[in-house]
């Protein structure tokens, strides 16, 4: 049975609630600009900016300028950073949860605002404007939304995390800032009243979502929670840890020589001591008493795994980390027959998700150790400046690679994979790529696209099926060219992918690229799918590239091949056994018969 730890559940709630918020704001913006424009109350709202413009004064100009400056991008970012730093530097009790709540509120509000302006185009009021107009839609007001997220967020923390009568006065002053900013923006001719209302709604919705995800159920004290306010991985509240990891354990530790030998590759940040203790205990209970632990570093992402495997007699390799750690381990053990088990504790954990492993790291290992060994495919990719390397999930170039490259490490550490959505907002208007793709040595296919993704598996976070035909034991790789054009294209692509999250249909057999059906083109041409065992992609100019969520050097070429059944995985069940029949036309992918 699949379980989910608190962090995974929190991230899942966050993405769905933010998606609902963004959809609501886009709907309201389109309603205001395409349905209600010229009707009802909106026919009167231009009167207020005109009245302000006709009665401006030096005093009003100065006050409104100060209020607008208080909600400018520079002020919002600066005040947010100072407040977050102050929360984290509190003596004895750093407020990690509160710091994440405040920073995420400001960031998510900005991301939703930018997304809405892509779909909604509304001119600013037809009056003399006192500020330079940025190249974004007038709906919703970004200044107002940002001020609600920051100053409203501070008011929320004051009311919920402090005591004393002064907190009500402080919160009241903070809560007066957003409406005052909204009034100043109308006065200065920058927004209609409905734009201000939209900004207020966007900011309030953001605080509700962030408060529910990060603050609801978290008091000022956390009982047995760790110093960062979270319960340790795999440790139920109120229960002691089975085998604690002692401070000072070396990164590479020899275990007893009386049982089966396991090499544990540990990402020191993603796999904290509490989780490492759970892993050690579960391995010991399953007879792996000869444990070799090695930590990843920037210089040696696989630690001493290569040396341990070369020394011989390795019965199991365990990857404690995210997809990057898994990729390095898989690259080392693929083709050797040494089974690999996963402890999914990284940002994405996409291979574990596609193999239907529990999202709780320790539980995933426990169930895998009680299962058997099964062969899955791996991909092999190379290109100009990119040496041959294996991948287990996906490789690609363009929009997704730029998103991975520019995601903030600090936000990834605090928000998990949600940090990628904030990075994605920065690249939604990047220029399209010109490319040539060849499938299994066939004819050259010329296309334009925003990104190309080659996948061994196809499901992303939240159950989103980017490559619905991809299976880890199909013997093929799946390709998608993503090319939405304009707001309508983005909407069509988002709607198509969201529908697949809801329906989760069983994958159909992959079509032959040279057959009469040709590639699948869906969402009005925004998504085009291919299938092959060898994919060659050439770009007109160098593009950002990624492999299993790791950013690689820019280049103008990607060549990917599949290695069917090359990786032996320790799993609770055969890949896809719970939902899909085993592919009959790939006999080489039958599971190994060894069970433990």
N, C-alpha and C positions, 0 to 999 in steps of 0.2 A: 504494500500500500504506500502510495506517495505521501510524504509529509512535507511540511513547509515550515522553516524556522521564522522567527519574528521578523528578521531583516528582509527575507524574501517576500513575506506577506506584505510588509510595509511598502516595498518597492512596487509590488503588483498593484496595490491600492493606489499608489501615487500615480502610476502611468495611466490607469483607467480614469481616475478622477480628473487629471489634467487634460486628458483627451476629451472628456465630456465638457470640461470648461471651455476648451478651445473651440469645440464644435458649436457650443451655445453662443459664444461671442461672434463667430463667423456668421451664424444664422441671424443674429440680431443686426449685425452690420449690413448684411445683404437685405434684410427686411427694411432697415432705415433708408438705404440708398436706392433700392429698386421697387419697393412696394409702397412704403409710407411717404416717400419723398413727394412733396407737392400736395399732400392730403392731410387733413385734420390738424393737430397741434403743430406739426412740423412746418406748416405754411407760416406760422407766426414766430418761429424761433429766430429768424434772421433779424427781427426787430431789436432784440437785446444787444447783439454786437453793434448794430448801427447806432443805437441810443448811447452806448458807451463811447463809440468813436466820436459822436457829436459833442460829448460833454467831458472829454478828457481834460486833465489838469496836471500841472507838474507834480502835485502831491500824489495824485492817483497813479501817474506814470511811475513815480519812484516806488510806491508801495507794491504795485503789481510787478515791477521788475524784481524787487527783492523776493517776493513770493515765488515767481517763476524760477529765479536762481536757486531757491531752496529745493526745488524739485527737478533741477537740471540733471543731466546724466552725470556730470562730474561730481555734483554734490551728493547725489544718491549713492554713487559708487564709493565715494570717499567716506561718507557717514556710515555706510554699511560695513566697510572694511574696519573702521575704527571700532564700531560696536561689536562686531564678531570677534575681533582681536581682544577687546576688553572682556567679553564673555569667556574666552578661552584662557585668559591670563588671570582669572580670579584665583586668589590664593586658596589652596587646599581643595577646592571643589570647582574645577572648570566646568562650565555649563555647555557641554557638547551638544546636547539635544536642542537647547535654546539657540545656540549659535547656528546650527544647521537649519532650524526653523526660519530664522531671520534671513540668512543668506539665500536659502532656497526660495523663500517668498519673493524676494526682489528678483532673483534670476528667472524663476518660472513666470512671474508676471511679465517680465520683459520678453521672454520667449513667446508667450501667448500673444502679446501685443504685436510683435513682428510677424507672427503667422497670420494674424487677422488682417494686417495691412497688405499682405500678399493677395488676399481674396477680395478685400473691400477697398474700393477707390472712391474717396469722397473729397471734393475740393474744400479748401478752407473758406471761411466767410468772405464775402465780397466787400471788404472794408479795408482801409489802410491798416497794415499789420506792423506792430512795434518790434517784432522779433523776426529773425531769419527763419523761413519755413523749411524744415528738413524734408527730404524727398520721401515722405510717408503719407499715408492717408490721414485725413483729419479725424477719422473714427477708428478706434477710440482715442481719447487723450492719453498719450503716454506719460506726460507729466503727472496727471492726476492718478493714474494707475500706479505709477512708481511711488508716489507719495503715500498712497494708501498702504502699499506693501511694506514700505519702510517705517513710516511713522505710526501707521495702524498696527504693524507688527510689534513695534516697541511698546505701544500702549497695551497690547495683549500680554506681553511679557511682564510689564509693570503690574497689571491687575492680577495675573495668575501666579507670579513668582515672588511677589514682595508683600510686606505687611505694613500697616500704619495708615493713618488718614491722609497723609500726603500723596499716596499713590493715586487717589481719585482725582486730585487736582492735576497731577502730572499727566495722567492718562487723558483727561479732558483737553488739556492744552495740545497734546499730540494729536488727538482725534480732530481738532479744529483745523489742523494744517491742510488736509486734503480738500475740504470744501473751499477753503480760502484760496488754495492754488487753482481750483477749478474756476472760481470767480475771476481770478486774475487772468487766466487764459482767455476767457470770454472778453474781458475788458481790453486785452491787448490784440484782439481780432484774430486769435489763433484757432479758436474752436467754436462750434455751435454748442448750445446747451445740451443737446442729445449726445454730443461727443464726450462732454464732461460726465454725463450720466453713464455712458459706456465705460469710461475710465474708472469711475467709482465702482461699477459692477464688476469689472475685471479684477480690480484690486481686492475687493471684498471676497469674491469667489476664490481668489488665490489664498487669502488668509484662512478661509474656511477649510480649503483642501489641505494646506500645510499644517494647520492646527490639528485637524483630524488625524493626519498621518503621523506627525511628529510629537504633538503635545498631548493628545487625548490618551488618558490612562497613564501618563507619566507625571508623577508629582514632583515636588522639589527634592524628595529623597528617593532612592532607588533600592533600598533594602540590600539584597544580596547581589545586585547587579554590579558589573565591573565598573572601573573608574570612569569609563566613558558613557555610563548610563545604560548599557546594554547587557543582557544576559549572555554569558559565554555560549559559544556554539555547542549545540548538542547537550547542554546541561539543563534539564528541567528545573524550573524555579522550586526552591526548597529542597533539592536533592544534592548531595555532595557529588563531586566528580569522582569517577571510578579510580583513575590513576593520575594524580596531578603531575604535571611536568615541573621538575625542579628548576629554579633559576640557576643559570650557569651551565646548563647542558650544552655540550659542544654541538656545532652544526653537523658534525659527522661523527656518529657514535657507534662503536661496536657493541652488538648485543651478544646474548649467549649463543654458543655454537651447537646447541642440542636439538634445535628444530629446523624447520624450513627457513630458507633465507629470503628476506625481502629487502629491497632498496626503496626507501621513501624519499622522494624528491619534494622538498618543502619550500614553498614561497614564504619567506619569513614575515611578510606583511599580511598576506591573505590568510595564512594559517597561524593564528595566535597560539600561545602556549596551551590555553584551555582545550582547543581543538586537537592540538598535537597529542595531548594526554589521552584524549578519547581514541584517536587513531592507534596509538601504541597499545592501549588496552584491548581494543577489538582485534588487532592483529595477533596479539599474544593468545587470546582465547581461541583463535582459529589455527593455532600451531605455528605461527610465524614468530618464533622466539629469537631467531638470529636476525636482528633488525639493524640495517645500515641506514643511517639518516644523513642526508646531505642537503644543504641549503642553496637556493639559487642566488646568483649575483648578476649584476649587469654584465660583467666580463664572462661569466660562466653560467648561462641561463639554465643549464642542466646540472649544475653542481658537478659532482664526481661520478655521475651516472655512467658515463662512457668507460671510466676505469673499472668500476664495479662489474659492469657487464663483461668487459674484456677479461677480468679475473676468473670468470666462470661460475657455475652453480648458483645462478640467480633464479629463484622459483617464482618471483612476482616483483613487479615494479608498481609502486603507488605514487600517483601524481597528486600532491596536495597544493592546489592553486587553481588558476583560471585556465582559459583556453590556450594562452601563451605557454604556460608550463606544460600543459597536456601535449601541445604540438612538439615541444622540444623532446619530451619523453617518447612520444610516438615516433619521431624521426630516428631515435636511437634504437628502439626495440622492434620496429617494423621489419618483418622478414626473418627475425631471429627465433620466433616461436615463444619468446618470453611474454607471458600475459601482462596486461596493463590494467590496473584498477584506478578508479577516479574518486577523489575526495573533492567535490565541486565547491570551492570557496572563493572563486574569483569574481570578476565584475559581470561577465556574461554567462559562463558555464554552458555554452551552446551545445557542445557535444553531449554533455550529461543530459541536457533537456531532450535532445533528439533521440537519445538511447533510453528515455523514459526512466531515468534514475530519480530517486527522491531528491528534493531540493535541500533537505537538511544534510550537511556534509557527512557527519558521522553515520547517519542512517543509510546514506547511499553506499558507504563502504561496507557496512554490516550486511546489507542485502546482497551486494556483489560477492562478498566472501562466501555467502551461502548458496551461490548460484553455480554457473559453469563458465567455460571458455568458448567464445564465439569469434569467428573471423569477420572483420569489417574492412571496407576499402579505405585506402588513403589516397590523397592526391599528391602530385609532385609538380611543383611550379618553379620556373626559372625565367630569367629575362636579363636585359642589359643592366649590369650592375647588381643583379639579384642572383646570387649563387643558387643552385638547385636545393630546394628544401621541401620537405613533406608538409602537408596540412591535413587536418581531420575535419574541418568545418567549411570554411570558405576563403577564397582569395578574390581580390578585385582591385579596381582602380576607379578614380573619379570621386564622386560625391561622398561615398561611404569611406573611402580611404582618407580624404581630407577631414571628414568628421572625426575619424579615429585619431588622426595625427594631431588635431587641434583641441581635443578634449582635455580639459584641465585635470592634471593628476590629483590636485587637492579635492576637486569636486568629485572625481571618481572614487576617492577614498571615503568621502562622506555620503554621496548619493548613489553610489554604484553606477549601473549602466544608464540611469536617468541622465547622468552628466553628458552622455553622448547626444541626447536630444537638444541640449542647449548649444552644443557645438554645431549640430546640424543646422540650426536656425541661421548661423553665420554663412552657410554655404548654399542656401537654397537658390540664390541668384547667380551662382557661379556659371560661367559660360559652358555650353555643351561641347563635348569632345567629338572630333572626327576620328573614326576608327575603321579598321578592316579586320574581320573575323573569319577564320577558316576552321571548319569542323571536320575532323578525321581526314585531313589532307584534301578536302573538297575545294569547290570554287570559292573565290574571295567574295565576301559579302560586305558591302560598304554601308555604314550606318553613322548616324549622329546619336549621341546619348549623353546623359548626365553621369551615369555610372554603369559599369559592367561588373557583375558578380558571378563567379564560378563556384559552385557548391557541391560538396560531398553529402551534406545534409541541408535541409531547407527551412527549418523552423527557427524563428528568432524569439526574442524575449516576448512574454505575454501571449505566446501561442500564435504569433503572426507568421503565416506561411509565405515566405518570400519565394521559395522554390518548391511548389507543391508536389512535384514528381520525385524530388530527391530522396534517395534511401541510402543508408550507409553500407548496404550489401548488394547494390544493384549492378555493380561493375561499370557504371557510367558516371559522368559528371553532368550536372545541369547548369545552364547559363541563362541569365536574365539581363537584358538591356533595359535600363530604366530611363525613360525620356519623356517626362510630362512637360507639356508646353502650355504656359500661361496658367492662370488660376483654375480654369476648367480642367486642364490636364492633371494638375496636382490633386484636384478634388476627385476626379475619376479614379486615379491611382489609389488614393487613400480609401475611397469607398470600396474598391475592389478588394484591397488587402484586408480591410476591416471586416468585410463580409466573410472572408475565409477564416478569420479568427472565430467568428460565430458558428459557421457551418461545420468547419473542420472535415471536409469531405475526404474520402479515401483517394490517394493518388491514382491517376490513370496511368497506363503504360506509356512510357516515353515514346514520342513519335520519331520516326526515322527522318533526320534532317533532309535527306535527299528524296524522300517519298512524296506521294501526291499531296499529303496534308501540309507539308512544309512546317515552318515554325508556328507556334501559337502566338497570336497577337491579341491582347486583351486591353480593357480599359481605354478604348478609343485610340490605341496605338501607344499608350504610355508605357506598356510592359510588353516585351517580346521575348519568348522563351525558345531555347534550343537544348539539344541533348547530344552528347558525343563522348568518346573515350579520350580524345585529344583535342584541345582547343588552343588555337593560336590567335592572339590579339595584337594588333599593331596600332599605335596611336599617331596622329599627325604631329604631336609634340609631347614632351615628357609630362607624365601625370603622377599624382600621388598614388601609391600602391600600398596594399595591406595584405597580410597573411594571418588568418585566425585571430584578428583583432590586434595584431602588432603592426605598427607603421613601419614600412620599408622605404628604401630610397626611391626617389622619383625615377621614372623611366618611360620609354616609348614602346615597350614590348612585354608581353606575358605569354608564356606557353605552359599549359597545364595538361598533365597526363594522369590517368588513374592506375593504381596498383590494386587489383581486385583481391580482397581477402588477405592483404599483407599484414594487417595489425590484429593480433590476438587480444581480445578484451575479456576481462573477468566481469560478467554481468549476471543480474538476477534471472534473466530470460533472454531468448534470442531477440535481436533488434526488430522492433515492430511486431513481436509475437502477439501482443495484447490486442492489436487492432488490424493488422494486415497479414495476409497469407504470405508465406515465404516464396520468393521469386523462383519459379520452376525452371527458368531458362538460364540460371547461373548456378549450376551444380557445385562449382568450386567454392561457393559461399556457404556451404552447409556447415553447421556448427561443429566444433570439436566435441568429442564424446566424453572428454574428461570432466568429471564433476567432483566437487569437494563439499 
